[in-house]
Amino acid sequence: MKLRPTTLRQWVISIFGLIGLGLFPWTIWLSASLKSHHATRHWDLAWSGFDSALALAFLLTAFAAWRKSPWVGALAAATGTLLLTDAWFDIVLESHSDELRNAVYLAVFAELPLAVLCFWIAYRTERFLALLVQQALHLSPAAERPAESDLVGVLEVTPDGEPAGEARDPDTPT
């Protein structure tokens, strides 16, 4: 059993998993140590900057869709994530009952449905791109799809620039 990651996928699993697990104690510490009330000088800049980024994400997603760009899925996912973040902070940071009610209405009837739409667009785009790749590589349907190691072998290129020809196990050292 090898303990050290050797592929990019294994590195991502290891590092992102450790970061995710490490954030739990950090979050508990923050929750216990931060004051429940905090005033800041640049509140307006923080919100206007965030909303500008959200507007840019919408515009970039629309532009990518108009250009039929494969980036539309990633941009839609980013836009959906920003919408979820916006809904969260709108609700959590409102202190007056009228503002809180408006934040909840905005989240329930606008931000969350739009986020779901964005994630659906990202999902559909990913499925479409996977089909294109499958057709371009003349792969069999999903039910008869070759193992991931076979696909890695198909995409490998030898040092002389020629296709590798045979699939190999991606976890086996070369």
C-alpha positions in Angstrom: 0.0 0.0 0.0 1.5 3.3 -1.1 1.0 6.3 1.2 2.4 9.1 -1.0 0.1 10.4 -3.7 1.6 10.0 -7.2 -1.2 11.3 -9.5 -2.8 14.7 -9.6 -6.1 13.1 -8.6 -4.5 11.5 -5.5 -2.9 14.8 -4.6 -6.3 16.6 -4.9 -8.0 14.0 -2.8 -5.3 14.2 -0.1 -4.8 17.9 0.1 -8.4 19.0 -0.3 -9.5 16.3 2.1 -7.0 17.5 4.7 -8.0 21.2 4.2 -11.7 20.3 4.5 -11.1 18.4 7.7 -8.8 21.1 9.1 -11.4 23.7 8.5 -13.8 22.1 11.1 -11.7 22.8 14.2 -10.8 26.3 12.7 -14.5 27.1 12.4 -15.2 25.9 15.9 -12.4 28.1 17.2 -13.6 31.1 15.2 -17.2 30.6 16.5 -16.0 30.5 20.1 -13.5 33.4 19.8 -15.1 36.0 17.6 -17.3 38.7 19.0 -21.0 38.5 18.0 -20.9 42.2 17.2 -18.3 43.8 14.9 -18.4 47.2 13.2 -16.3 47.8 10.1 -15.4 50.9 8.2 -15.6 49.4 4.7 -19.0 47.7 5.0 -20.2 49.5 1.8 -17.1 48.5 -0.1 -17.4 44.9 0.9 -21.0 44.6 -0.2 -20.7 46.7 -3.4 -17.5 44.7 -4.3 -19.3 41.4 -3.8 -22.3 42.4 -5.7 -20.0 43.7 -8.5 -18.4 40.3 -8.7 -21.8 38.7 -8.8 -22.9 41.0 -11.6 -19.6 40.1 -13.5 -20.3 36.4 -13.0 -23.8 36.7 -14.5 -22.4 38.7 -17.4 -19.5 36.3 -18.1 -21.9 33.3 -17.9 -24.2 35.0 -20.4 -21.3 35.9 -22.7 -20.0 32.3 -22.5 -23.4 31.0 -23.4 -23.7 33.4 -26.3 -20.3 32.4 -27.6 -21.2 28.7 -27.0 -18.0 28.4 -24.9 -17.2 25.3 -22.9 -16.6 27.7 -20.0 -20.3 28.3 -19.5 -20.6 25.4 -17.1 -17.8 26.6 -14.8 -19.0 30.2 -14.9 -22.6 29.1 -14.1 -21.3 27.0 -11.2 -19.3 30.1 -9.9 -22.4 32.3 -10.3 -24.5 29.8 -8.4 -21.9 29.6 -5.6 -21.9 33.4 -5.4 -25.7 33.5 -5.2 -25.7 31.0 -2.3 -23.0 33.0 -0.6 -25.0 36.2 -1.1 -28.2 34.6 0.3 -26.3 33.3 3.3 -24.7 36.6 4.2 -27.9 38.7 3.5 -29.8 36.6 5.9 -27.2 36.1 8.6 -26.0 39.7 8.7 -29.4 41.5 8.8 -30.4 42.6 12.3 -33.7 44.4 11.8 -36.8 42.3 11.4 -37.9 44.1 8.2 -34.5 43.7 6.6 -34.3 40.1 7.7 -37.8 39.3 6.2 -36.8 41.0 2.9 -33.5 39.0 2.9 -35.3 35.7 3.4 -37.9 36.6 0.6 -35.0 37.5 -1.7 -33.2 34.3 -0.9 -36.2 32.0 -1.3 -37.8 33.6 -4.4 -34.7 34.9 -6.3 -31.2 33.9 -5.1 -31.8 30.2 -4.3 -33.9 29.4 -7.4 -31.3 31.2 -9.6 -28.5 29.3 -7.9 -30.3 26.0 -8.6 -30.7 27.1 -12.3 -27.0 27.9 -12.5 -26.0 24.5 -11.0 -28.4 22.8 -13.5 -26.8 24.7 -16.4 -23.3 23.6 -15.1 -24.5 20.0 -14.8 -26.1 20.0 -18.3 -23.0 21.6 -19.8 -20.7 19.0 -18.2 -22.9 16.2 -19.5 -22.9 17.7 -23.0 -19.1 18.1 -23.0 -18.6 14.6 -21.7 -20.8 13.3 -24.6 -18.7 15.3 -27.1 -15.5 13.9 -25.7 -17.0 10.4 -25.8 -18.0 10.8 -29.4 -14.7 12.4 -30.4 -12.7 9.5 -28.9 -15.2 6.9 -30.3 -15.8 5.5 -26.8 -18.5 3.1 -26.1 -21.8 4.1 -24.4 -21.7 4.7 -20.6 -22.9 1.2 -19.8 -20.0 -0.3 -21.8 -17.6 2.5 -21.0 -13.9 1.4 -20.6 -12.2 1.7 -17.3 -10.6 5.0 -16.4 -7.2 3.4 -16.8 -8.1 2.6 -20.5 -9.0 6.3 -21.1 -5.8 7.4 -19.5 -3.9 5.1 -21.9 -5.8 6.5 -24.9 -4.8 10.0 -23.9 -1.1 9.3 -23.2 1.6 10.3 -25.7 5.0 8.8 -25.8 8.2 11.0 -25.7 8.5 10.7 -29.5 5.0 12.3 -29.9 3.2 9.1 -31.0 0.1 7.7 -29.2 1.0 5.2 -26.6 -1.1 2.5 -28.3 -1.7 0.4 -25.2 -3.6 1.4 -22.1 -1.7 1.2 -18.8 -2.7 1.5 -15.2 -2.4 5.2 -14.3 -1.2 4.3 -10.8 1.7 2.2 -12.1 5.0 4.1 -12.2 6.5 4.4 -15.7 
